């Protein structure tokens, strides 16, 4: 069946270092991918997205890479800060019969060590 | 523009009771989705409503139901509560539910339900 999974459930990173969070997806028909950040006590919030016709997109301190060949998505956070500590979810969107179906990964917890 | 609003923020119920959660989407958003989130689990999709009609449904028992009103506000109901229903219930809105436009979801802060 369709699934989106993460390689690492918990990632600990020293403050100032770069973080890389990975995500594997199984549906080659997915055409839109999003990373969300969920802080304690809050709902997930949009970080960055990428369409399937791109392989890289940059935001402020964040970069998303898409490798369609191996169905892999990654989120890179530069100069990780304590405020980056959260759970990160990847999500894939697929147009299924005119409906945009969204499938979320299981999440990776990022812990920033001061 | 106000974000997605969910009420109440916390709920404590006992087994066998029923509960209703409310969600007000971002103004102009017509699609509302509901998710269940438990510790160690990802976001489990419950259902999505658009124009007062359920458009898609996840793999949850019939005890979980929802509806959407003409102003796009949505409610979800869980009947005959079980201990395993304890979770954070998240609501998310987006402009539409289909078409060629890819849209991100905007989430509320959720309702934390505890079943004793």
Interface residues (C-beta under 8 A of the other chain):
Chain A: X31 X32 X34 X36 X41 X42 X43 X44 X45 X46 X49 X51 X89 X91 X93 X95 X98 X99 X100 X101 X102 X103 X104 X105 X106 X107
Chain B: X4 X33 X35 X41 X42 X43 X45 X55 X56 X90 X92 X96 X97 X98 X99 X100 X101 X102 X103 X104 X105 X106 X107 X108 X109 X110
